[in-house]
Amino acid sequence: MRHIAIIGSGPAGYYTAEAAQKQWGDDVRVDVFDMLPVPYGLIRTGVAPDHQSIKGVSKRYEKTALTENVRFVGNIKVGEHISIPELQQLYDAIVIATGAPHDRKLGIEGEDLGNVFGSAAFVGWYNGHPQFAQLDPDLSGKHAVVIGMGNVALDVARILSKTEAEFAGADIVAHALDILRNNKLRKITILGRRGPHQIMMTPKELGELAALERASPRVAPDDLPDEAEDAFLEPGLRKSVAHLRSFAAIPEDIHAEKPIEIEIDFFASPCSLSGSDGKVTHLKVERTDVQAGRAVGTGEFYDVPADLVVSCIGYHTAHIPDVPFDERAGRFANDDGRILPGIYCVGWARRGPSGTIGTNRPDGFSIVEKIAEDMAAGVLGRSDKQGREGFDLMAEQRGLDVITFRDWKKIEEAEEQAAREGAPREKFVDIKAMIRARR
């Protein structure tokens, strides 16, 4: 019997569990650990609440989780409740699938001012992550700045500009909806250091900006390259740039009909933040030029009003004691997924925050193949480890309150019963409340 411990119950974790089942069938036992009492990682707390079709992929993970040889082990923090060396004594292989939950810093003066947030925190706030439920952003100002040129930046801008009616069918949490309902924003600036041909935004997400009830997207025509150059782009990016061109062609009278303007400002590098009374009020920006794909400052500076700033420039992985870490890359130090004998990583924990949800599936299957190779080569040592039986004994001795998948289904049922009209659920945002709900 092979015993596999997976740390992290998001897409990378469950795709790896699925791959282990396909590799070894009934001859494997997989324990999927998570520090929260609820599974699915960023599917639950990262995917935008108004993108319910994307969240539907969790049904695939549930199918894996409900099998006899895969078990969810929630409310257990590896490195605190149990160490990596202890897991090594119990499991043949450990796969770290913790993603990249921490925000990358802007690295500029003033980013510690009030009402300046990273996207992990801000998205976690409106998605009900227990760590960020108390964030309480101030949306009483008129100007918001979203820094970044990826889909997360689009998500933040879209959520900030939607009407309450546009959240029908979304699982945005009540505390966020209450604040968004009364927000006073009139301009949202999406700031990017490079140009339209270097964006990471996908066509679907960009297209959604044009369908907002009270917001209109704006792009300066002068920021767009010659249209003939679009022919050299890959198809998805070419479609995205086509959306930008359509935004630049929106007549002024259409802009005037909607109270919120979403300006996409290209060739703009954030330099410093300033404020008063401890809260941000302005962002200093340097105009850039793209040379060989890199943004180079031109020495031209200007100020952007900023009553709220959300930085969407990337993430880095969290440390786990006893696991080598690559500080510069912001992920675990690994050689194509191998960290140390018997310790592996997958998904964002392996490659950094890149790729889509689906990218994690081949990643999970690839790492399971490597584990099988190492088992066959005798790299992983003895094969008489206790696996989940040994963990259960240790958990009982330490008085750990383990949340199972059956417990999670009770929590999920309680969330669905508490949902406001038209919403799929009202998430618990407090860990103690989650645990009470399973009882």
C-alpha positions in Angstrom: 0.0 0.0 0.0 1.3 3.4 -1.0 0.6 6.3 1.4 0.6 9.8 0.0 0.1 13.1 1.9 -0.9 16.1 -0.1 -0.7 19.5 1.6 -3.3 21.8 0.1 -6.8 21.0 -1.2 -7.0 23.4 -4.1 -6.9 22.4 -7.8 -3.3 21.2 -7.7 -4.0 19.1 -4.6 -7.0 17.3 -6.0 -5.6 16.8 -9.5 -2.7 15.1 -7.8 -5.0 12.9 -5.7 -6.9 12.0 -8.9 -3.6 11.1 -10.6 -2.5 8.9 -7.7 -5.8 7.0 -8.0 -5.2 6.4 -11.7 -1.6 5.4 -11.1 -2.2 2.9 -8.3 -5.9 2.2 -8.1 -6.9 0.6 -4.8 -3.3 0.3 -3.8 -2.9 3.9 -2.6 -4.3 5.9 0.3 -4.2 9.7 -0.1 -4.7 12.2 2.7 -5.4 15.8 1.5 -4.5 18.2 4.3 -5.7 21.8 4.5 -5.3 24.4 7.2 -8.9 25.5 6.7 -11.9 23.4 7.6 -13.2 23.8 4.0 -11.6 22.4 0.8 -10.9 23.7 -2.7 -8.5 26.6 -2.0 -8.7 29.4 -4.5 -11.7 27.9 -6.2 -13.6 28.9 -3.0 -11.7 32.1 -2.0 -9.9 33.3 -5.2 -12.1 32.8 -8.2 -14.4 35.8 -8.6 -17.8 35.3 -6.9 -19.7 36.3 -10.1 -17.8 33.5 -12.0 -19.9 30.6 -10.7 -19.3 28.5 -13.8 -15.6 28.4 -13.1 -16.2 27.4 -9.5 -18.2 24.4 -10.8 -14.9 22.5 -11.3 -15.1 21.7 -7.6 -17.6 19.0 -8.5 -14.8 17.1 -10.2 -12.7 17.4 -7.0 -15.7 16.3 -4.9 -15.9 13.1 -7.0 -12.3 12.3 -6.1 -12.8 13.3 -2.5 -15.8 11.0 -2.0 -13.8 7.9 -3.0 -12.7 5.4 -0.3 -8.9 5.9 -0.8 -8.9 9.8 -0.8 -9.6 11.6 2.5 -9.9 15.3 3.3 -8.0 16.3 6.5 -9.2 19.8 7.2 -8.3 22.2 10.1 -4.7 20.9 10.2 -1.8 23.2 9.7 1.3 21.4 8.6 4.3 22.9 10.3 2.2 23.7 13.4 0.0 20.8 14.3 2.3 18.3 12.6 5.7 18.7 11.1 7.2 17.7 7.8 9.6 15.2 9.4 6.6 13.6 11.3 4.7 13.3 8.0 7.8 11.7 6.4 7.7 9.0 9.1 4.1 8.2 8.2 3.8 8.7 4.4 5.8 7.4 1.5 5.6 10.7 -0.3 4.6 14.3 0.6 3.3 16.6 -2.1 3.1 20.3 -1.3 0.2 21.9 -3.2 -0.3 25.1 -1.1 -0.4 27.5 -4.0 0.9 31.0 -3.6 -1.3 32.7 -0.9 0.7 35.8 -0.1 0.8 39.1 -2.0 3.9 40.3 -3.7 5.0 43.7 -2.4 5.0 46.7 -4.6 8.3 47.8 -3.1 7.5 51.5 -3.2 7.3 54.2 -0.6 3.8 54.5 1.0 2.5 51.0 0.4 1.9 50.7 4.1 -0.6 53.5 4.1 -4.2 52.8 5.0 -6.6 51.6 2.3 -3.8 50.1 0.3 -4.3 46.3 -0.2 -2.8 43.4 -2.0 -5.1 41.4 -4.2 -4.9 38.2 -2.1 -6.2 40.2 0.8 -8.8 42.2 -1.1 -10.1 39.3 -3.1 -10.1 37.2 0.1 -12.2 39.9 1.7 -15.0 39.8 -0.8 -14.7 36.0 -1.2 -15.0 35.2 2.5 -11.5 34.0 3.4 -11.4 33.9 7.2 -8.0 35.5 7.2 -9.3 38.6 5.5 -12.9 38.9 6.6 -12.1 41.9 8.9 -10.3 43.9 6.2 -13.0 46.7 6.1 -11.8 48.8 3.0 -13.1 52.4 2.8 -15.0 52.9 -0.4 -16.2 56.4 0.4 -13.7 58.1 -1.9 -14.1 58.8 -5.6 -10.9 57.3 -7.0 -9.6 53.7 -7.0 -6.4 52.5 -8.5 -5.9 48.8 -9.4 -2.3 48.0 -10.3 -1.7 45.1 -12.7 -2.5 43.9 -16.1 -3.9 40.4 -15.4 -7.4 38.9 -14.9 -7.2 39.5 -11.1 -7.0 43.3 -11.8 -10.1 43.0 -14.0 -11.9 41.0 -11.3 -11.2 43.7 -8.7 -12.3 46.5 -11.1 -15.4 44.7 -12.1 -16.4 43.9 -8.5 -15.9 47.5 -7.4 -18.1 48.8 -10.2 -21.1 46.4 -10.2 -24.5 47.2 -9.0 -26.1 45.1 -6.3 -28.5 43.6 -8.9 -25.5 42.5 -11.0 -24.4 40.2 -8.1 -27.5 38.0 -8.6 -26.3 34.4 -8.6 -22.9 35.3 -7.1 -21.6 34.0 -3.8 -20.0 37.3 -2.7 -20.2 37.4 1.1 -22.7 39.7 2.9 -20.1 41.9 4.7 -18.5 42.8 1.3 -21.9 43.3 -0.4 -22.9 45.7 2.3 -19.9 47.9 1.7 -20.0 47.7 -2.1 -23.7 48.6 -2.1 -22.8 52.0 -0.7 -19.5 52.7 -2.5 -19.0 56.2 -3.9 -16.3 55.4 -6.5 -16.6 57.4 -9.8 -13.3 56.4 -11.4 -11.2 53.2 -11.4 -7.8 53.4 -13.0 -6.2 50.1 -14.0 -2.5 50.8 -14.2 0.0 48.7 -16.2 3.8 49.2 -16.7 3.8 48.0 -20.3 1.5 48.2 -23.3 -1.5 46.5 -24.8 0.5 43.8 -26.5 2.0 42.7 -23.1 -1.2 42.3 -21.1 -2.1 39.0 -19.4 -5.9 39.7 -19.6 -8.0 37.2 -21.4 -10.8 38.1 -23.8 -13.7 36.8 -21.8 -12.7 38.9 -18.7 -12.0 42.0 -20.8 -15.3 41.7 -22.6 -17.2 41.7 -19.3 -16.1 45.4 -18.7 -18.2 46.5 -21.7 -21.4 44.8 -20.3 -21.4 46.6 -16.9 -24.5 48.5 -16.0 -23.0 51.6 -14.5 -19.4 51.6 -15.7 -17.7 52.3 -19.0 -14.2 51.2 -20.0 -11.9 53.7 -21.5 -8.5 53.3 -23.4 -6.5 56.2 -24.8 -6.2 55.7 -28.6 -2.6 56.9 -28.5 -1.7 54.0 -26.2 -2.7 51.4 -28.9 0.0 50.2 -31.3 -0.5 50.2 -35.1 -3.3 47.7 -35.8 -1.2 45.9 -38.4 1.0 44.7 -35.5 -1.8 42.7 -34.0 -1.4 40.1 -36.7 1.7 38.8 -35.0 0.0 38.1 -31.7 -1.2 34.7 -30.6 -5.0 34.4 -31.1 -6.1 34.9 -27.4 -4.1 38.1 -27.0 -5.2 39.3 -30.4 -8.8 39.0 -29.2 -8.0 40.9 -26.0 -6.4 43.7 -27.9 -9.5 43.9 -30.1 -11.5 44.5 -27.0 -9.1 47.3 -26.0 -9.5 48.9 -29.5 -13.3 48.7 -29.1 -13.0 50.5 -25.7 -11.0 53.3 -27.3 -13.7 53.8 -29.9 -16.6 54.2 -27.4 -18.1 57.7 -28.0 -18.0 60.3 -25.2 -21.8 60.4 -25.0 -21.8 56.7 -24.0 -19.2 57.4 -21.3 -21.3 60.2 -20.0 -24.3 57.9 -19.5 -22.5 55.8 -16.9 -21.4 57.2 -13.6 -18.2 55.1 -13.2 -15.3 55.3 -15.6 -12.8 52.4 -15.8 -9.6 53.8 -17.4 -6.9 51.4 -18.5 -3.7 53.4 -18.3 -0.8 51.8 -20.1 2.9 52.6 -20.0 2.6 53.7 -16.4 4.9 52.5 -13.5 3.9 53.1 -9.9 6.6 55.1 -8.1 5.3 56.1 -4.6 2.1 56.5 -2.6 1.3 59.6 -0.6 -1.6 60.4 1.8 -2.9 62.3 4.7 -4.0 61.2 8.2 -2.4 57.8 7.5 -4.6 57.0 4.5 -3.6 57.0 0.8 -4.7 59.9 -1.4 -2.3 59.9 -4.5 -0.1 57.6 -6.5 2.9 59.0 -8.3 3.5 57.4 -11.7 6.3 57.4 -14.2 5.6 57.1 -17.9 7.4 54.2 -19.5 8.5 53.0 -22.8 8.6 49.3 -23.8 12.1 48.2 -25.0 12.7 44.5 -25.8 9.6 43.6 -23.8 10.7 45.5 -20.7 9.2 48.7 -19.3 11.8 51.5 -19.1 11.2 54.8 -17.3 11.1 57.9 -19.4 11.6 60.5 -16.6 8.1 61.8 -17.1 6.0 61.8 -13.9 2.4 62.5 -13.0 0.0 62.0 -10.1 -3.1 59.8 -10.0 -5.8 60.4 -7.3 -6.1 57.3 -5.3 -8.5 56.9 -2.3 -8.2 53.1 -2.6 -5.3 51.1 -4.1 -5.4 47.4 -4.8 -2.1 45.8 -6.0 -2.6 42.8 -8.3 1.1 42.2 -9.3 1.5 38.6 -8.2 1.9 36.2 -5.3 4.4 34.1 -3.5 4.2 30.8 -1.7 4.2 30.5 2.1 7.1 28.9 3.9 6.8 25.5 5.6 9.4 24.6 8.2 12.0 22.0 7.1 11.2 22.6 3.4 13.9 24.4 1.2 12.5 27.6 -0.2 13.6 29.8 -3.2 13.2 33.3 -1.8 13.9 35.0 -5.1 11.3 33.0 -7.0 8.8 33.0 -4.2 8.2 29.2 -4.3 9.7 26.0 -3.0 13.2 25.2 -4.2 12.7 22.2 -6.5 14.0 20.4 -9.6 11.0 19.9 -11.8 8.8 19.2 -8.7 11.3 17.2 -6.7 12.4 19.0 -3.5 14.0 16.3 -1.3 13.7 12.5 -1.4 10.0 11.8 -0.7 9.0 15.5 -0.8 7.6 17.1 -3.9 5.6 20.2 -5.0 3.0 20.9 -7.6 1.1 23.8 -9.0 2.0 27.3 -8.0 4.0 25.9 -5.1 6.3 24.4 -7.8 6.3 26.9 -10.6 5.1 30.2 -9.1 1.7 31.9 -9.8 1.3 31.2 -13.5 -1.2 29.2 -15.6 -4.9 28.5 -15.2 -6.8 26.1 -13.1 -6.6 23.5 -15.8 -2.8 23.9 -16.0 -2.6 22.1 -12.6 -4.0 18.8 -14.0 -1.0 17.8 -16.2 1.2 19.1 -13.4 -0.4 16.7 -10.9 -0.2 13.8 -13.2 3.5 14.6 -13.9 4.4 14.6 -10.3 2.7 11.3 -9.6 4.7 9.8 -12.4 7.9 11.0 -10.7 6.8 9.6 -7.4 6.2 6.2 -9.1 9.6 6.4 -10.7 11.3 7.1 -7.3 9.3 4.3 -5.6 10.5 1.9 -8.3 14.1 3.1 -7.9 14.0 2.6 -4.1 14.6 6.4 -3.5 11.8 6.7 -0.9 13.1 4.2 1.6 11.1 1.7 3.5 7.6 0.8 2.3 5.9 -0.2 5.6 4.7 3.2 6.7 1.4 3.6 8.6 -0.1 6.4 6.6 -3.5 7.6 7.8 -3.7 5.1 10.7 -0.5 6.6 12.1 -1.8 10.2 11.6 -5.1 9.4 13.2 -3.4 8.1 16.3 -1.1 11.1 16.5 -4.1 13.5 16.0 -6.0 11.7 18.9 -3.0 12.0 21.2 -2.6 15.7 20.4 -6.3 16.5 20.6 -6.5 17.8 17.1 -10.0 18.6 15.7 -9.8 17.1 12.3 -12.5 18.1 9.8 -13.5 15.4 7.3 -15.2 15.7 3.9 -18.4 14.5 5.6 -18.1 17.4 8.0 -17.5 19.8 5.1 -20.7 18.6 3.4 -22.6 19.6 6.6 -20.8 23.0 6.6 -21.7 23.4 2.9 -25.4 22.5 3.6 -25.5 25.2 6.3 -24.0 27.8 3.9 -26.6 26.9 1.3 -29.4 27.2 3.8 -28.2 30.6 4.9 -27.9 32.1 1.3 -29.7 35.3 0.5 -32.3 35.0 -2.3 -30.7 34.2 -5.6 -27.3 33.3 -4.2 -25.8 29.8 -4.1 -24.5 30.1 -0.5 -23.5 32.5 2.3 -20.0 31.5 3.3 -18.9 31.2 6.8 -16.0 33.6 7.3 -15.1 32.5 10.8 -13.3 29.2 11.4 -15.1 28.5 14.7 -18.5 29.1 13.0 -17.5 26.5 10.4 -16.6 23.9 13.0 -19.8 24.6 14.9 -21.8 24.1 11.7 -20.4 20.6 11.1 -21.8 19.5 14.5 
